[in-house]
Amino acid sequence: MTSDREQAIFEAGIKLGALYHQWVGTPISPQTAEVIEEAIEQAVGLQPFVEEITVRLDTRRMRPNEFGYSELAGLMFEVEIVTRCNGASCRARLAPHDDYPMMAILSCHDAPPVPDHG
């Protein structure tokens, strides 16, 4: 069995991996980036254990094709997510690092147990 902390870490990792692979290749332009950011936040935020998510897309990395739009690429993502499993939480990030879309755990916290008032 896993601890709440381990489960929170797993949930953060699996959600960032799924987000990355679901959205890479999406047609995007500087004018639609904010809508895509919001759609990703809302979609991922529906999933169990997600407490908070922030998505920013680096529009400076867009390279329009002959039709005037780009495709969402991994290096455009700047995402932070917080997952919570019972008393444990995990903050993780997906962001460029040395020209690679790196996923990393930023912090994990175990909340103290809630006293039984019964």
Secondary structure per residue as TSV (DSSP state, phi and psi in degrees):
chain	resnum	aa	ss	phi	psi
A	1	M	-	360.0	146.3
A	2	T	-	-95.1	156.0
A	3	S	-	-80.0	165.5
A	4	D	H	-58.9	-40.1
A	5	R	H	-61.4	-47.0
A	6	E	H	-62.5	-39.1
A	7	Q	H	-66.1	-40.4
A	8	A	H	-63.1	-40.2
A	9	I	H	-65.0	-47.0
A	10	F	H	-57.1	-47.8
A	11	E	H	-60.4	-41.4
A	12	A	H	-62.7	-46.8
A	13	G	H	-63.8	-45.0
A	14	I	H	-66.9	-35.6
A	15	K	H	-71.7	-39.5
A	16	L	H	-66.3	-41.1
A	17	G	H	-63.4	-43.2
A	18	A	H	-65.5	-44.1
A	19	L	H	-56.3	-49.8
A	20	Y	H	-56.1	-52.7
A	21	H	H	-74.7	-23.0
A	22	Q	H	-77.2	-33.2
A	23	W	H	-103.8	-21.2
A	24	V	T	-59.2	132.7
A	25	G	T	98.4	-8.6
A	26	T	-	-64.1	131.4
A	27	P	E	-60.3	135.6
A	28	I	E	-152.4	151.9
A	29	S	-	-140.7	166.4
A	30	P	T	-56.0	-30.6
A	31	Q	T	-74.9	-24.5
A	32	T	T	-105.6	-3.7
A	33	A	H	-56.6	-44.6
A	34	E	H	-63.4	-37.8
A	35	V	H	-66.3	-40.6
A	36	I	H	-66.6	-42.7
A	37	E	H	-55.2	-48.3
A	38	E	H	-64.3	-41.2
A	39	A	H	-63.6	-41.8
A	40	I	H	-64.1	-46.5
A	41	E	H	-57.7	-45.2
A	42	Q	H	-68.9	-40.5
A	43	A	H	-66.8	-49.2
A	44	V	H	-68.1	-35.6
A	45	G	H	-63.5	-18.1
A	46	L	T	-74.1	-21.2
A	47	Q	S	-75.0	152.3
A	48	P	T	-59.4	146.6
A	49	F	T	77.0	-4.6
A	50	V	E	-82.4	119.2
A	51	E	E	-96.6	-34.1
A	52	E	E	-158.9	144.6
A	53	I	E	-149.6	138.6
A	54	T	E	-128.8	128.4
A	55	V	E	-121.9	127.6
A	56	R	E	-128.9	138.0
A	57	L	E	-112.8	127.4
A	58	D	-	-79.7	97.1
A	59	T	G	-68.8	-15.4
A	60	R	G	-68.0	-19.6
A	61	R	G	-88.6	-0.8
A	62	M	-	-74.2	140.0
A	63	R	-	-127.3	95.4
A	64	P	-	-58.8	140.0
A	65	N	-	-84.9	-173.6
A	66	E	T	-63.6	-15.8
A	67	F	T	-98.5	1.5
A	68	G	S	92.9	7.7
A	69	Y	-	-128.9	165.6
A	70	S	E	-110.8	175.5
A	71	E	E	-113.3	137.6
A	72	L	-	-61.2	126.3
A	73	A	-	-117.7	155.4
A	74	G	G	-55.5	-35.8
A	75	L	G	-73.2	-7.7
A	76	M	G	-83.1	-19.3
A	77	F	E	-74.0	134.4
A	78	E	E	-134.4	98.9
A	79	V	E	-125.3	137.1
A	80	E	E	-125.2	138.1
A	81	I	E	-134.1	144.8
A	82	V	E	-121.3	124.6
A	83	T	E	-113.0	150.8
A	84	R	E	-136.4	129.6
A	85	C	E	-125.2	108.4
A	86	N	T	54.1	-117.3
A	87	G	T	-91.3	-2.3
A	88	A	E	-104.0	143.3
A	89	S	E	-130.8	155.8
A	90	C	E	-137.1	132.1
A	91	R	E	-109.3	126.0
A	92	A	E	-132.7	164.0
A	93	R	E	-139.4	148.5
A	94	L	E	-122.6	117.7
A	95	A	E	-160.6	157.7
A	96	P	E	-61.9	138.0
A	97	H	E	-145.7	116.7
A	98	D	T	51.5	46.1
A	99	D	T	63.2	31.4
A	100	Y	E	-138.1	138.5
A	101	P	E	-76.5	89.6
A	102	M	E	-89.6	135.8
A	103	M	E	-102.1	136.9
A	104	A	E	-147.1	147.6
A	105	I	E	-84.4	126.4
A	106	L	E	-93.0	-40.4
A	107	S	E	-163.9	155.3
A	108	C	E	-138.0	140.9
A	109	H	E	-138.5	137.6
A	110	D	E	-101.6	125.2
A	111	A	-	-77.8	146.6
A	112	P	-	-64.5	150.4
A	113	P	-	-62.3	145.8
A	114	V	-	-81.3	126.6
A	115	P	-	-64.2	146.5
A	116	D	-	-82.8	118.4
A	117	H	-	-98.2	13.7
A	118	G	-	-88.7	360.0
